[in-house]
Amino acid sequence: MTAAPIETDQQYPPTPKPRSAVIRDALGVGIAVGLSGFAFGVTSAGAGLSVAQSCALSLLVFTGASQFALVGALGAGGSPFAAAAGAFFLGVRNAFYGLRLSELLRLPRAVRPLAAQWVIDETSAVTLAQPDRRSARLGFTVTGVSLYVLWNLTTLLGALGAAALGDPAAWGLDAAGPAVFLALLAPMLRGRDERAVAGLAVLLGLVCLPLLPSGVPVLVAALAAPVVLAVTRRKGVR
């Protein structure tokens, strides 16, 4: 006689989330963050990029933190190599998001290259918050579409507006880029380790800023993450 299987909560599928709730949440994130593209357009124009170059960055790169880091370094007089390297290091996290989302969404092979363009912080957060694959796919799609369209549209408007106004610094708009950059990063600083990385990165950046060429302090600040990780692991072993 075989024993009856033990019933656990894992035997039951998660309760599906209403489509309207998924769409509402996804649109809320997409619209709120998408409007920040205006600040990027202004910052990019202030760094000396043309309207076409600013729009190309939003169309092809489409990751806010990396875009702000790139134009910020260029605007400060940094070399294109240093600016691109800093943007690259900030964008590496999207590859790790992609590994997790690929397993969760299981999109058709033909769609994956296009979907990869939308793998960023916001789409990952909305997708991972869903209880099932159907809701995850819907959340990813709605967030990606709304954010991509709005980000690119407001980038164009910001770049055109900055070009019409002249020097962004004269209007105080040069502070918009750093402010939005910090706003994008702030929600990530929830745990103790994240705050430690942010604090050490700021310290390294401030120390290196007067000593190294523009754009290089960002690369040095990126060392904060492996340093904090190494210290945390050593404490865990003890």
KALIN-V622911 format. One record per pair of residues at least 12 apart in sequence whose C-alpha atoms are under 8 Angstrom apart, sorted by the first residue. I is the first residue (numbers start at 1). J is the second residue. Records with the same first field share a line. If there is no record, write none. Layout:
I->J, J
//
This chain:
14->131, 132
15->131
16->131, 132, 135
17->130, 131, 132, 135
19->135, 138
22->130, 135, 138, 139
23->138, 139, 142
25->126, 139
26->126, 139, 140, 142, 143
27->142, 143, 146
29->122, 143, 147
30->122, 142, 143, 144, 145, 146, 147, 150
31->146, 147, 150
33->147, 151
34->146, 147, 148, 149, 150, 151, 154
35->150, 151, 154
36->151, 154, 180
37->64, 150, 151, 152, 153, 154, 155, 158
38->151, 154, 155, 156, 157, 158, 159
39->155, 158, 176, 177, 180
40->64, 67, 68, 155, 158, 159, 176, 177
41->54, 55, 154, 155, 156, 157, 158, 159, 160, 162
42->155, 158, 159, 161, 162, 168, 173, 174, 176, 177
43->68, 71, 72, 159, 168, 173, 174, 176, 177
44->68, 71, 72, 159
45->159, 162, 163
46->75, 162, 167, 168, 169, 174
47->71, 72, 74, 75, 76
48->75
50->159
51->156, 159, 160
54->155, 156, 159
55->152, 155, 156
58->151, 152, 155
59->152
60->117
61->117
62->117, 118, 148
63->91, 120
64->181, 184
65->87, 90, 91, 181, 184, 185
66->86, 87, 88, 90, 91
67->87
68->177, 178, 181
69->83, 86, 87
70->83, 84, 86, 87
71->83
72->177
73->214, 215
74->215
76->214, 215
77->214, 215
78->213, 214, 215, 216
79->214, 215
82->214, 215, 216, 219
83->215, 216
85->219
86->215, 216, 218, 219
89->219, 222
94->119, 120, 121
97->119, 120, 121, 124
98->116, 119
101->124, 127, 128
104->133, 136
105->133, 136, 137
118->144, 148
122->143
123->139, 140, 143, 144
124->140
126->139, 140, 143
127->139, 140
193->228, 229, 232
196->228
197->224, 225, 228
198->224
200->221, 224
201->221, 222, 223, 224
202->221
203->221
204->217, 220, 221, 224
205->217, 218, 220, 221
208->220
//
